[in-house]
């Protein structure tokens, strides 16, 4: 089960829903059940993804839907990506939603060529006989709006998304030198300002930046270095830096990528980045904390609040680096 969040989204039509899901995950899902919880204003509160091919379907469904119990939500939408398998799991989840007292606002089955609303099937039968063609993703308004806001187009699969986080080319080994904290903080600020202006990460900056992030105070400072409006740019900076980070230096920057992408609503990327951090250092404390937070389904606004609180604690360091 993988949580994703994007509270700013409002979903008006099934087509909007199908076009938005790949951006929430970072990839086009296959053989998956997507569970979307919504507020009374039809704002998206949380997204979860589960594999359709599961054992002990009823227990898995109760665990999946039970994760929504403590949230202040109005209803739930289900979207199953399948060519036939897993429909029994979808039906069990529908029943669990109703038993939990939530409104089942939509239940959609998506195949390679079309989509069918199971609720429409029960009411009028049109979806049952005809189905609906999948909306064209590449030319859609939803895709254009996401790209304009700085989001990258979703990958074809989760495997392809994970591959974008792999180390590319020859690793740039961080320097053994450890400059004074104010000097290293000023370096991080310089890298960030250059990135905002040019979207360029200089090879000469990679090693010192990775070395700086080994310091926990500087890593925490890096979490606070951007404003709310600069969140997408921060995601891409840490994503770019992670591609150049060698083993033994990946956990800090992977955690930065995980935290910022989760706050930005890119839950699929956040989860995969966290996996990279744990792979690099299974005992890394921030990775373990992020894992607990994500599994608990914290909303992205909670990350924003934590970042602001952390910035206040690091105010002296920020003033030195400015």
Protein Blocks (a to p, Z undefined) as FASTA:
>chain_A
ZZdddfkbccfbfklmmmmmmmmnopacehiacdddddfkopafbdcdddfbdghkllmm
mmmmmmmmmpccfbdcdddddehioklmmmmmmmmmmmnopacfbdcdddfkbccdfklm
mmnommmmnopadddfklpmklmmmmmnopacddfbfklmmmmmpcehjdddddfbdcdf
klmmmmmmmmmmmmmmnopacfklmmmmmmmmmpmklmmmmmmmpcfklmmmmmmmmmmm
mmmpcehilmmmmmmmmmmmmmnopamlmmmmmmmmmmmommlmklmmmmmmmmnopafk
lmmmmmmmmmmmmmmmmmmmZZ
